[in-house]
Amino acid sequence: MKKEMKIGLLGLGVVATGVVERLAAQQKQIEAQTGILLSIEKALVLNPQEKAAVAKAHGFELVTNIEDITKDAEIDIVIELIGRISPAKEYILSALKNGKHVVTANKDLIAQHGKEIIAVAKEHKVGFYYEASVGGGIPLLRPLATSYAADTITSIKGIVNGTTNYMLTKMMEEQMDYQTALAQAQALGFAESDPTNDVDGIDAAYKMIILGAFAFGADLSLSDLSIQGIRHVQAADVVTAQTLGYEVKLIGEVKRVAQGITARVSPVLVPKTHPLAMIKNEYNGVFIESEGIGQSLLYGPGAGALPTATSVLSDLIEIADRAYDQQSFEAFNRKELGSPLADRSVVEENYFISVELNATPVSVDALVQSLNKQGYKVVYCALAATENRLSLIVNHVVPSAYEALLAELATQGQIQGQLGVMGDYNEN
Ligand code: HSE
């Protein structure tokens, strides 16, 4: 029965500093609940001078050599908060092989190399937890692994990137331009160090890969998802969407269709009445449909130091509880990976498309009739009052038919916006 566990921290940036502060605040409560005193002993940093004040205030040592942590027999738990793949992956593997439990918030790493790392943790009988990797402060992966184990999930849709949700909210509510909104999200510590992954939907895709593994046992990689970010979302389309009763959100979705599991990330018109439409700023929400519970929403801050640090602490508590009771360390995700994936070419989606027309407006009725004759279910088609801009919504289109539709519309003008649509327009 352990009474004390010592922690080595890898990185001392925004979230790691949050971990230091939250652990100081919660240390006594955690000890009372788990029977274990958790304390930070060392932090690995690039430049010790820059971090001297926080280390002194909290009484831990700064080191610059990873082996000072991974080879230190006194350290029980390593918290990796460097991010990205290298050297985080090598450091985590070394920590696990040296018998340390590992906690991380690194979604890039888990989505791409999770299986390998989990196998090493299992081999060395140590814990590997990553609650903070998806949804920031929202308790998400642990409930999926435990409470939802009693259910069968059919779809999981989420706003899982705080940066882009913050940007879209500012762009819609305050007419802020894209660059200013991005700069604000960066200044508030929501964005990745290189925000390309945020705005291009890659960060959301990594998180959906992790959610797909917990919800369905899906073994997804980036190439299995269709991924579109928010770079091409246009103000004119957002305004049209709003007048039609929608908000534009970057949505990640993993769902079970007849042919298997399918996943995508894209900007989507979300009906204003849907709970996901009400999620603003850096907040995230994951909307789950399942056979037993029905519909459920897990909601909270998706980025930011303290919420993310609190999720890291929840993993520490799991480790402390198991260590105290001398329990074994099972994989965080209890689902066996390998659910069959659907062939994306047969999965139908609904789309909103806008076109800047070349010349005199076409006859909308004639266009709709012609498209319907070709088998497209055009459920909305209209010209903007002030411009030569045509907007249309088509339901139930497979990717090849969508490409053919875009090619046909391109003969009328310049394609401007391409967004997904949640649900059938007619039903809203
Ligand atoms: N850049 C990420 C986001 C941080 O904005 O959601 C949290 O994973």
Residues whose N, C-alpha, C, O or C-beta is under 5 A from the ligand:
A	BS01	HSE	S133 V160 N161 G162 T163 F190 A191 E192 D198 G302 A303
